[in-house]
Amino acid sequence: MGLFSKFRKNKAAKEPARSDSILTPEAQADQEKVEHKLNPETATAEEKQLQKFEELKPRIYPSIHPANTPSVMPFDAGGQKIDVPLPFIPFHAATKIFFVEDTGTKLRVLQKSAIPESVSLLELLNIAVRNLAQNVKLEVRATNFGGYIVVGNPNHVISSILIKGLWKELAKKLDDSLIIAIPVREVIMFIPAKKRNELLPQLANACVGLVKDPRHRTHPLTPLLFYYDRDAEKLSTFAVQKGTGKPAAAPKEEPAVSEEEFPAAPLEEELPKAPSDRPSGPPHLRIVPKPGEEEED
């Protein structure tokens, strides 16, 4: 018995390990991917996160807030306070871009843990702006002071400042560069740059009125203006050269914004959605009325 037992041990030692495979490393990797799809429980934590993110992508939108908005979300975990980091990108005119998931009934602020390490902030922004351009219906209407206002879903209309193609098209239709205001998170207005001497005071008054309106007082955004250069196809902070009235290059440091006048409370996990009376359907852009027509909205 001892002789046969020794023989069996030697024979087992010569057999190839079960992990050996005749497949190439590339073929093995493909096979593992298929196995993970068929058996999700075998997927790694990173692969599970990527799968969740793929399902989340169509519902991601940008959300613009004042620059003094904390980049962390406070949580109370059993009496212990925890600050959860949030992905964000600094933007022009003293603002920040955060990201939200539109669940249909509310907006859920995206936490950093929901974004895979392989997805950069720029990629995240491109995903959010693409969803915005594809899914949010916009209209441009004339105001009673001679400028224009962008209207649409109040939960996302302000983020249309990020759609480059929109401002390129509007500048082409008006045959001019544009001065843009986003005083509160529900409103975006603009005027043709060639009419700035005439319309800037009216635009400023309209912005002040919105900020002081009790219906908007909890959502102030920024008192600073944007300038869309039609020739350069570039958006920057609006500044005026003293004595010329002409727009200058964006200042190296933007003017300080009063935190008292434009407060920024920490973001909560869920943000209530404002009711929208705008019709749903395929997104499109039209100016009502056409440039040059005298009509008030």
Secondary structure, 3 states (H helix, E strand, C coil): CHHHHHHHHHHHHHCCCCCCCCCCHHHHHHHHHHHHHHCHHHCCHHHHHHHHHHHHHHHEEEEEEECCCCCEEEEEECCEEEEEECCCEEECCCEEEEEEEECCCEEEECCHHHCCCCCCHHHHHHHHHHHHHHHCCEEEEECCCCCEEEEECCCCHHHHHHCHHHHHHHHHHHCCCEEEECCECCCEEEEEHHHHHHHHHHHHHHHHHHHHCCCCCCCECCCCEEEEECCCCEEEECCECCCCCCECCCCCCCCCCCCCCCCCCCCCCEEECCCCCCCCCCCCCCEECCCCCCCCC
